[in-house]
Amino acid sequence: MKYLKEYRNREATERVLREIENTCRGTWNIMEVCGGQTHGLVKNGILDMLPENIRMIHGPGCPVCVTPVSLIDKAVELLSQGAIVCSFGDMIRVPGTEMSLLEAKARGGDLRVLYSPLEAVNVAKKNPDKEVVFFAVGFETTAPANALSLLHAEKEGLNNYSLLVSHVLVPPAIEAILDDEFNTINAFLGAGHVCAIMGYREYYPLVKKYQIPIVITGFEPLDLVQGIWMAVKQLEEGRCEVENQYTRVVKEEGNRKAIEVIREVFEVGDREWRGIGMIPNSGYKIKDKYRDFDAENKFGIDHIKVSESPDCIAGQILRGLKKPKDCSQFGKGCTPMNPLGAPMVSSEGACSAYYNYSRSEV
């Protein structure tokens, strides 16, 4: 497959790793924002192959991981009210306060695991006597499809369809990390799929304000080591720029049609992040003109607020302050079959990556 096999080439990856070793003189902390990049680094053993003076820090770029417990509880409440709740599969085992969506299904809730929000619109069309809610989770990447599902439902005249929105944004998360008093990050690998939608113009102000390199990077082994090499090269040369490693997919301006759809349906607002708390202007919410499609408004569940598990250090992991194996519960009280937090069950979670691919110290 074009642009896949080439970027999994072992010899090419090893050549770039040698370039990193030859280039790197300082000691650098580099955060990969995206959970997909974390899995790529751990699964392919790249962390073990980097020079000791390069430390990769895992960021908050897993949308399932940062979805707060209160949103899980709201989805469970919708099931208890008799709504059909549709969700992507990686959300269903994330623990809420008392139960996950999968446990709520076992108790009789009508939970449907789908691959697209447009499938949820079809469910609403086929069940006119039932309320259908799509659990709209994700970064900017999934926002266009979720917005389109709302517009499609409106066009079809489906007043029994709504979205439970938990959309978060990458640039405010980076800024929150950089403003943290314990921050030690020297450079970032930006999430390539987010930038495929939004472009990367939003990163210029961050680079200028914090004087820190940001390299937009893909997800294959060669992508990752090239992104790291570009970041290291900037750091060693004393430069701070936005660079694009993922040129085969990402353009500076992003996908204009997708951005138009997002801006039609959503507006930026404050958003709570699991383990991190409220970050101002860090998420999307449905505009008032489409409030009839907003599940929180429609079902009166906005009041549900709950606290995180005191035994889970997900927040510290998502902020890059700790790694999964720093948690006393890792692999013991917290496993994929019995998780304390979302990072252990998400397909992009750091804890899941370490549990599945790196059982020894990394």
TORKOL-4160 file (C-alpha; in steps of 0.2 Angstrom, whole numbers, padded with zeros to 4 digits, m for minus):
362
<pt num="1" X="0000" Y="0000" Z="0000"/>
<pt num="2" X="0007" Y="0017" Z="m0005"/>
<pt num="3" X="0013" Y="0028" Z="0010"/>
<pt num="4" X="0012" Y="0013" Z="0022"/>
<pt num="5" X="0025" Y="0000" Z="0018"/>
<pt num="6" X="0037" Y="0013" Z="0014"/>
<pt num="7" X="0035" Y="0021" Z="0031"/>
<pt num="8" X="0037" Y="0004" Z="0040"/>
<pt num="9" X="0054" Y="0001" Z="0031"/>
<pt num="10" X="0067" Y="m0005" Z="0045"/>
<pt num="11" X="0083" Y="0000" Z="0036"/>
<pt num="12" X="0076" Y="0018" Z="0033"/>
<pt num="13" X="0070" Y="0019" Z="0051"/>
<pt num="14" X="0087" Y="0014" Z="0057"/>
<pt num="15" X="0096" Y="0026" Z="0046"/>
<pt num="16" X="0086" Y="0041" Z="0054"/>
<pt num="17" X="0089" Y="0034" Z="0071"/>
<pt num="18" X="0108" Y="0035" Z="0068"/>
<pt num="19" X="0105" Y="0053" Z="0062"/>
<pt num="20" X="0097" Y="0057" Z="0078"/>
<pt num="21" X="0111" Y="0049" Z="0088"/>
<pt num="22" X="0124" Y="0059" Z="0078"/>
<pt num="23" X="0114" Y="0075" Z="0080"/>
<pt num="24" X="0109" Y="0075" Z="0098"/>
<pt num="25" X="0121" Y="0082" Z="0111"/>
<pt num="26" X="0109" Y="0090" Z="0123"/>
<pt num="27" X="0096" Y="0081" Z="0135"/>
<pt num="28" X="0079" Y="0084" Z="0128"/>
<pt num="29" X="0061" Y="0080" Z="0133"/>
<pt num="30" X="0049" Y="0078" Z="0118"/>
<pt num="31" X="0031" Y="0076" Z="0120"/>
<pt num="32" X="0021" Y="0066" Z="0107"/>
<pt num="33" X="0003" Y="0074" Z="0109"/>
<pt num="34" X="m0006" Y="0059" Z="0101"/>
<pt num="35" X="m0010" Y="0043" Z="0109"/>
<pt num="36" X="m0009" Y="0034" Z="0092"/>
<pt num="37" X="0009" Y="0041" Z="0091"/>
<pt num="38" X="0012" Y="0034" Z="0109"/>
<pt num="39" X="0006" Y="0016" Z="0103"/>
<pt num="40" X="0018" Y="0018" Z="0088"/>
<pt num="41" X="0033" Y="0022" Z="0099"/>
<pt num="42" X="0030" Y="0008" Z="0111"/>
<pt num="43" X="0024" Y="m0006" Z="0100"/>
<pt num="44" X="0038" Y="m0004" Z="0088"/>
<pt num="45" X="0051" Y="m0003" Z="0102"/>
<pt num="46" X="0057" Y="0015" Z="0096"/>
<pt num="47" X="0059" Y="0021" Z="0114"/>
<pt num="48" X="0072" Y="0008" Z="0117"/>
<pt num="49" X="0082" Y="0013" Z="0102"/>
<pt num="50" X="0083" Y="0032" Z="0105"/>
<pt num="51" X="0098" Y="0039" Z="0114"/>
<pt num="52" X="0097" Y="0040" Z="0133"/>
<pt num="53" X="0097" Y="0059" Z="0133"/>
<pt num="54" X="0081" Y="0059" Z="0123"/>
<pt num="55" X="0065" Y="0056" Z="0134"/>
<pt num="56" X="0049" Y="0054" Z="0126"/>
<pt num="57" X="0034" Y="0060" Z="0136"/>
<pt num="58" X="0017" Y="0054" Z="0133"/>
<pt num="59" X="0004" Y="0068" Z="0131"/>
<pt num="60" X="m0015" Y="0070" Z="0132"/>
<pt num="61" X="m0019" Y="0066" Z="0114"/>
<pt num="62" X="m0031" Y="0051" Z="0117"/>
<pt num="63" X="m0049" Y="0057" Z="0116"/>
<pt num="64" X="m0056" Y="0042" Z="0125"/>
<pt num="65" X="m0043" Y="0045" Z="0139"/>
<pt num="66" X="m0048" Y="0063" Z="0142"/>
<pt num="67" X="m0067" Y="0061" Z="0142"/>
<pt num="68" X="m0072" Y="0065" Z="0160"/>
<pt num="69" X="m0081" Y="0052" Z="0171"/>
<pt num="70" X="m0096" Y="0064" Z="0171"/>
<pt num="71" X="m0099" Y="0061" Z="0152"/>
<pt num="72" X="m0098" Y="0042" Z="0155"/>
<pt num="73" X="m0111" Y="0044" Z="0169"/>
<pt num="74" X="m0122" Y="0055" Z="0157"/>
<pt num="75" X="m0122" Y="0042" Z="0144"/>
<pt num="76" X="m0126" Y="0028" Z="0157"/>
<pt num="77" X="m0141" Y="0039" Z="0163"/>
<pt num="78" X="m0147" Y="0041" Z="0145"/>
<pt num="79" X="m0147" Y="0022" Z="0144"/>
<pt num="80" X="m0157" Y="0021" Z="0160"/>
<pt num="81" X="m0170" Y="0033" Z="0153"/>
<pt num="82" X="m0173" Y="0022" Z="0138"/>
<pt num="83" X="m0163" Y="0030" Z="0124"/>
<pt num="84" X="m0153" Y="0021" Z="0111"/>
<pt num="85" X="m0135" Y="0026" Z="0114"/>
<pt num="86" X="m0123" Y="0024" Z="0100"/>
<pt num="87" X="m0104" Y="0024" Z="0102"/>
<pt num="88" X="m0088" Y="0019" Z="0095"/>
<pt num="89" X="m0081" Y="0003" Z="0103"/>
<pt num="90" X="m0067" Y="0010" Z="0112"/>
<pt num="91" X="m0079" Y="0020" Z="0124"/>
<pt num="92" X="m0089" Y="0006" Z="0130"/>
<pt num="93" X="m0077" Y="m0001" Z="0143"/>
<pt num="94" X="m0071" Y="0015" Z="0150"/>
<pt num="95" X="m0076" Y="0016" Z="0169"/>
<pt num="96" X="m0089" Y="0028" Z="0175"/>
<pt num="97" X="m0093" Y="0031" Z="0193"/>
<pt num="98" X="m0103" Y="0016" Z="0196"/>
<pt num="99" X="m0102" Y="0007" Z="0179"/>
<pt num="100" X="m0096" Y="0007" Z="0161"/>
<pt num="101" X="m0108" Y="0008" Z="0146"/>
<pt num="102" X="m0105" Y="m0010" Z="0143"/>
<pt num="103" X="m0110" Y="m0014" Z="0161"/>
<pt num="104" X="m0126" Y="m0003" Z="0158"/>
<pt num="105" X="m0129" Y="m0013" Z="0142"/>
<pt num="106" X="m0128" Y="m0029" Z="0152"/>
<pt num="107" X="m0142" Y="m0022" Z="0164"/>
<pt num="108" X="m0154" Y="m0020" Z="0149"/>
<pt num="109" X="m0148" Y="m0003" Z="0141"/>
<pt num="110" X="m0149" Y="m0002" Z="0122"/>
<pt num="111" X="m0131" Y="0002" Z="0117"/>
<pt num="112" X="m0126" Y="0001" Z="0099"/>
<pt num="113" X="m0108" Y="0000" Z="0094"/>
<pt num="114" X="m0106" Y="0008" Z="0077"/>
<pt num="115" X="m0092" Y="0014" Z="0065"/>
<pt num="116" X="m0099" Y="0030" Z="0060"/>
<pt num="117" X="m0111" Y="0043" Z="0067"/>
<pt num="118" X="m0121" Y="0042" Z="0050"/>
<pt num="119" X="m0125" Y="0025" Z="0055"/>
<pt num="120" X="m0133" Y="0032" Z="0071"/>
<pt num="121" X="m0144" Y="0044" Z="0060"/>
<pt num="122" X="m0150" Y="0028" Z="0051"/>
<pt num="123" X="m0154" Y="0020" Z="0068"/>
<pt num="124" X="m0164" Y="0035" Z="0072"/>
<pt num="125" X="m0173" Y="0034" Z="0056"/>
<pt num="126" X="m0178" Y="0016" Z="0058"/>
<pt num="127" X="m0183" Y="0019" Z="0076"/>
<pt num="128" X="m0195" Y="0035" Z="0076"/>
<pt num="129" X="m0202" Y="0030" Z="0093"/>
<pt num="130" X="m0186" Y="0030" Z="0102"/>
<pt num="131" X="m0173" Y="0043" Z="0106"/>
<pt num="132" X="m0156" Y="0040" Z="0098"/>
<pt num="133" X="m0140" Y="0048" Z="0105"/>
<pt num="134" X="m0123" Y="0047" Z="0097"/>
<pt num="135" X="m0109" Y="0049" Z="0110"/>
<pt num="136" X="m0098" Y="0061" Z="0100"/>
<pt num="137" X="m0081" Y="0059" Z="0107"/>
<pt num="138" X="m0064" Y="0065" Z="0099"/>
<pt num="139" X="m0052" Y="0079" Z="0095"/>
<pt num="140" X="m0054" Y="0090" Z="0079"/>
<pt num="141" X="m0052" Y="0074" Z="0069"/>
<pt num="142" X="m0069" Y="0067" Z="0072"/>
<pt num="143" X="m0079" Y="0083" Z="0073"/>
<pt num="144" X="m0083" Y="0085" Z="0054"/>
<pt num="145" X="m0092" Y="0068" Z="0053"/>
<pt num="146" X="m0101" Y="0071" Z="0070"/>
<pt num="147" X="m0107" Y="0088" Z="0063"/>
<pt num="148" X="m0112" Y="0081" Z="0047"/>
<pt num="149" X="m0123" Y="0068" Z="0056"/>
<pt num="150" X="m0132" Y="0082" Z="0065"/>
<pt num="151" X="m0135" Y="0092" Z="0048"/>
<pt num="152" X="m0141" Y="0076" Z="0040"/>
<pt num="153" X="m0153" Y="0072" Z="0054"/>
<pt num="154" X="m0160" Y="0090" Z="0053"/>
<pt num="155" X="m0162" Y="0088" Z="0034"/>
<pt num="156" X="m0171" Y="0071" Z="0036"/>
<pt num="157" X="m0182" Y="0080" Z="0049"/>
<pt num="158" X="m0177" Y="0068" Z="0063"/>
<pt num="159" X="m0181" Y="0076" Z="0080"/>
<pt num="160" X="m0177" Y="0060" Z="0089"/>
<pt num="161" X="m0158" Y="0061" Z="0086"/>
<pt num="162" X="m0145" Y="0071" Z="0096"/>
<pt num="163" X="m0127" Y="0071" Z="0101"/>
<pt num="164" X="m0119" Y="0069" Z="0118"/>
<pt num="165" X="m0103" Y="0080" Z="0114"/>
<pt num="166" X="m0086" Y="0078" Z="0121"/>
<pt num="167" X="m0075" Y="0086" Z="0108"/>
<pt num="168" X="m0058" Y="0093" Z="0114"/>
<pt num="169" X="m0045" Y="0103" Z="0105"/>
<pt num="170" X="m0026" Y="0101" Z="0104"/>
<pt num="171" X="m0019" Y="0119" Z="0105"/>
<pt num="172" X="m0027" Y="0123" Z="0121"/>
<pt num="173" X="m0021" Y="0107" Z="0129"/>
<pt num="174" X="m0003" Y="0111" Z="0123"/>
<pt num="175" X="m0004" Y="0128" Z="0131"/>
<pt num="176" X="m0011" Y="0121" Z="0147"/>
<pt num="177" X="0004" Y="0109" Z="0148"/>
<pt num="178" X="0016" Y="0123" Z="0145"/>
<pt num="179" X="0008" Y="0134" Z="0158"/>
<pt num="180" X="0010" Y="0120" Z="0171"/>
<pt num="181" X="0023" Y="0124" Z="0184"/>
<pt num="182" X="0030" Y="0106" Z="0183"/>
<pt num="183" X="0032" Y="0107" Z="0164"/>
<pt num="184" X="0049" Y="0101" Z="0157"/>
<pt num="185" X="0044" Y="0099" Z="0139"/>
<pt num="186" X="0057" Y="0105" Z="0126"/>
<pt num="187" X="0048" Y="0101" Z="0110"/>
<pt num="188" X="0031" Y="0093" Z="0104"/>
<pt num="189" X="0027" Y="0081" Z="0090"/>
<pt num="190" X="0010" Y="0087" Z="0084"/>
<pt num="191" X="m0004" Y="0075" Z="0080"/>
<pt num="192" X="m0004" Y="0073" Z="0061"/>
<pt num="193" X="m0023" Y="0067" Z="0059"/>
<pt num="194" X="m0029" Y="0083" Z="0069"/>
<pt num="195" X="m0018" Y="0094" Z="0057"/>
<pt num="196" X="m0025" Y="0085" Z="0042"/>
<pt num="197" X="m0042" Y="0093" Z="0047"/>
<pt num="198" X="m0037" Y="0109" Z="0055"/>
<pt num="199" X="m0020" Y="0113" Z="0047"/>
<pt num="200" X="m0006" Y="0120" Z="0058"/>
<pt num="201" X="m0008" Y="0139" Z="0058"/>
<pt num="202" X="m0014" Y="0138" Z="0076"/>
<pt num="203" X="0003" Y="0132" Z="0082"/>
<pt num="204" X="0012" Y="0148" Z="0076"/>
<pt num="205" X="0007" Y="0158" Z="0091"/>
<pt num="206" X="0011" Y="0144" Z="0103"/>
<pt num="207" X="0029" Y="0143" Z="0096"/>
<pt num="208" X="0031" Y="0161" Z="0096"/>
<pt num="209" X="0024" Y="0163" Z="0114"/>
<pt num="210" X="0034" Y="0148" Z="0122"/>
<pt num="211" X="0049" Y="0147" Z="0110"/>
<pt num="212" X="0047" Y="0129" Z="0108"/>
<pt num="213" X="0048" Y="0118" Z="0092"/>
<pt num="214" X="0032" Y="0109" Z="0086"/>
<pt num="215" X="0034" Y="0096" Z="0072"/>
<pt num="216" X="0018" Y="0089" Z="0064"/>
<pt num="217" X="0021" Y="0070" Z="0063"/>
<pt num="218" X="0013" Y="0055" Z="0056"/>
<pt num="219" X="0011" Y="0038" Z="0065"/>
<pt num="220" X="0022" Y="0025" Z="0056"/>
<pt num="221" X="0039" Y="0020" Z="0063"/>
<pt num="222" X="0048" Y="0031" Z="0050"/>
<pt num="223" X="0036" Y="0046" Z="0053"/>
<pt num="224" X="0040" Y="0045" Z="0071"/>
<pt num="225" X="0059" Y="0045" Z="0070"/>
<pt num="226" X="0059" Y="0058" Z="0057"/>
<pt num="227" X="0048" Y="0069" Z="0068"/>
<pt num="228" X="0060" Y="0066" Z="0083"/>
<pt num="229" X="0075" Y="0070" Z="0072"/>
<pt num="230" X="0067" Y="0086" Z="0065"/>
<pt num="231" X="0063" Y="0091" Z="0083"/>
<pt num="232" X="0081" Y="0087" Z="0090"/>
<pt num="233" X="0089" Y="0096" Z="0075"/>
<pt num="234" X="0079" Y="0112" Z="0080"/>
<pt num="235" X="0084" Y="0110" Z="0098"/>
<pt num="236" X="0102" Y="0108" Z="0094"/>
<pt num="237" X="0102" Y="0123" Z="0082"/>
<pt num="238" X="0093" Y="0134" Z="0094"/>
<pt num="239" X="0078" Y="0136" Z="0082"/>
<pt num="240" X="0059" Y="0136" Z="0087"/>
<pt num="241" X="0048" Y="0133" Z="0072"/>
<pt num="242" X="0032" Y="0124" Z="0066"/>
<pt num="243" X="0038" Y="0110" Z="0054"/>
<pt num="244" X="0028" Y="0098" Z="0045"/>
<pt num="245" X="0035" Y="0080" Z="0043"/>
<pt num="246" X="0018" Y="0073" Z="0038"/>
<pt num="247" X="0018" Y="0082" Z="0021"/>
<pt num="248" X="0010" Y="0068" Z="0012"/>
<pt num="249" X="m0006" Y="0071" Z="0021"/>
<pt num="250" X="m0006" Y="0088" Z="0030"/>
<pt num="251" X="m0007" Y="0105" Z="0022"/>
<pt num="252" X="m0004" Y="0122" Z="0032"/>
<pt num="253" X="m0022" Y="0127" Z="0029"/>
<pt num="254" X="m0030" Y="0110" Z="0033"/>
<pt num="255" X="m0046" Y="0104" Z="0025"/>
<pt num="256" X="m0057" Y="0119" Z="0022"/>
<pt num="257" X="m0073" Y="0110" Z="0019"/>
<pt num="258" X="m0071" Y="0100" Z="0035"/>
<pt num="259" X="m0068" Y="0116" Z="0044"/>
<pt num="260" X="m0083" Y="0125" Z="0037"/>
<pt num="261" X="m0094" Y="0110" Z="0043"/>
<pt num="262" X="m0087" Y="0111" Z="0060"/>
<pt num="263" X="m0090" Y="0130" Z="0062"/>
<pt num="264" X="m0107" Y="0128" Z="0056"/>
<pt num="265" X="m0112" Y="0116" Z="0070"/>
<pt num="266" X="m0100" Y="0119" Z="0084"/>
<pt num="267" X="m0093" Y="0134" Z="0094"/>
<pt num="268" X="m0078" Y="0134" Z="0105"/>
<pt num="269" X="m0081" Y="0133" Z="0124"/>
<pt num="270" X="m0073" Y="0128" Z="0140"/>
<pt num="271" X="m0071" Y="0109" Z="0142"/>
<pt num="272" X="m0067" Y="0097" Z="0157"/>
<pt num="273" X="m0053" Y="0085" Z="0154"/>
<pt num="274" X="m0052" Y="0068" Z="0163"/>
<pt num="275" X="m0039" Y="0070" Z="0177"/>
<pt num="276" X="m0034" Y="0087" Z="0171"/>
<pt num="277" X="m0049" Y="0098" Z="0175"/>
<pt num="278" X="m0057" Y="0112" Z="0166"/>
<pt num="279" X="m0047" Y="0120" Z="0152"/>
<pt num="280" X="m0054" Y="0137" Z="0145"/>
<pt num="281" X="m0059" Y="0137" Z="0127"/>
<pt num="282" X="m0053" Y="0119" Z="0124"/>
<pt num="283" X="m0068" Y="0110" Z="0117"/>
<pt num="284" X="m0083" Y="0111" Z="0105"/>
<pt num="285" X="m0101" Y="0113" Z="0110"/>
<pt num="286" X="m0116" Y="0113" Z="0099"/>
<pt num="287" X="m0122" Y="0131" Z="0094"/>
<pt num="288" X="m0138" Y="0137" Z="0101"/>
<pt num="289" X="m0146" Y="0136" Z="0083"/>
<pt num="290" X="m0145" Y="0117" Z="0085"/>
<pt num="291" X="m0148" Y="0115" Z="0103"/>
<pt num="292" X="m0163" Y="0103" Z="0100"/>
<pt num="293" X="m0149" Y="0091" Z="0094"/>
<pt num="294" X="m0139" Y="0093" Z="0110"/>
<pt num="295" X="m0142" Y="0078" Z="0121"/>
<pt num="296" X="m0137" Y="0087" Z="0137"/>
<pt num="297" X="m0150" Y="0101" Z="0134"/>
<pt num="298" X="m0163" Y="0089" Z="0128"/>
<pt num="299" X="m0162" Y="0076" Z="0142"/>
<pt num="300" X="m0158" Y="0089" Z="0156"/>
<pt num="301" X="m0142" Y="0079" Z="0161"/>
<pt num="302" X="m0130" Y="0094" Z="0162"/>
<pt num="303" X="m0131" Y="0094" Z="0181"/>
<pt num="304" X="m0122" Y="0078" Z="0182"/>
<pt num="305" X="m0104" Y="0081" Z="0190"/>
<pt num="306" X="m0093" Y="0068" Z="0198"/>
<pt num="307" X="m0075" Y="0066" Z="0204"/>
<pt num="308" X="m0062" Y="0055" Z="0198"/>
<pt num="309" X="m0056" Y="0039" Z="0206"/>
<pt num="310" X="m0042" Y="0044" Z="0219"/>
<pt num="311" X="m0033" Y="0028" Z="0214"/>
<pt num="312" X="m0030" Y="0032" Z="0196"/>
<pt num="313" X="m0016" Y="0044" Z="0191"/>
<pt num="314" X="m0022" Y="0046" Z="0173"/>
<pt num="315" X="m0022" Y="0065" Z="0175"/>
<pt num="316" X="m0003" Y="0065" Z="0179"/>
<pt num="317" X="0000" Y="0053" Z="0165"/>
<pt num="318" X="m0010" Y="0064" Z="0152"/>
<pt num="319" X="0000" Y="0079" Z="0158"/>
<pt num="320" X="0016" Y="0070" Z="0155"/>
<pt num="321" X="0021" Y="0071" Z="0173"/>
<pt num="322" X="0022" Y="0052" Z="0176"/>
<pt num="323" X="0022" Y="0036" Z="0165"/>
<pt num="324" X="0010" Y="0022" Z="0167"/>
<pt num="325" X="0023" Y="0011" Z="0177"/>
<pt num="326" X="0024" Y="0025" Z="0190"/>
<pt num="327" X="0006" Y="0020" Z="0195"/>
<pt num="328" X="0006" Y="0008" Z="0210"/>
<pt num="329" X="m0010" Y="0000" Z="0202"/>
<pt num="330" X="m0002" Y="m0003" Z="0185"/>
<pt num="331" X="m0005" Y="m0021" Z="0180"/>
<pt num="332" X="m0011" Y="m0025" Z="0197"/>
<pt num="333" X="m0027" Y="m0016" Z="0203"/>
<pt num="334" X="m0028" Y="m0009" Z="0185"/>
<pt num="335" X="m0028" Y="m0020" Z="0170"/>
<pt num="336" X="m0038" Y="m0020" Z="0153"/>
<pt num="337" X="m0050" Y="m0032" Z="0160"/>
<pt num="338" X="m0052" Y="m0022" Z="0176"/>
<pt num="339" X="m0047" Y="m0004" Z="0173"/>
<pt num="340" X="m0047" Y="0011" Z="0185"/>
<pt num="341" X="m0046" Y="0023" Z="0171"/>
<pt num="342" X="m0048" Y="0026" Z="0152"/>
<pt num="343" X="m0029" Y="0025" Z="0148"/>
<pt num="344" X="m0029" Y="0007" Z="0152"/>
<pt num="345" X="m0044" Y="0002" Z="0140"/>
<pt num="346" X="m0043" Y="0015" Z="0126"/>
<pt num="347" X="m0035" Y="0009" Z="0110"/>
<pt num="348" X="m0024" Y="0025" Z="0111"/>
<pt num="349" X="m0021" Y="0025" Z="0129"/>
<pt num="350" X="m0003" Y="0026" Z="0136"/>
<pt num="351" X="m0007" Y="0013" Z="0150"/>
<pt num="352" X="m0014" Y="0001" Z="0137"/>
<pt num="353" X="0001" Y="0003" Z="0126"/>
<pt num="354" X="0013" Y="m0001" Z="0140"/>
<pt num="355" X="0003" Y="m0016" Z="0146"/>
<pt num="356" X="0001" Y="m0024" Z="0129"/>
<pt num="357" X="0018" Y="m0020" Z="0122"/>
<pt num="358" X="0030" Y="m0016" Z="0135"/>
<pt num="359" X="0029" Y="m0026" Z="0151"/>
<pt num="360" X="0047" Y="m0023" Z="0155"/>
<pt num="361" X="0054" Y="m0006" Z="0161"/>
<pt num="362" X="0054" Y="0007" Z="0147"/>
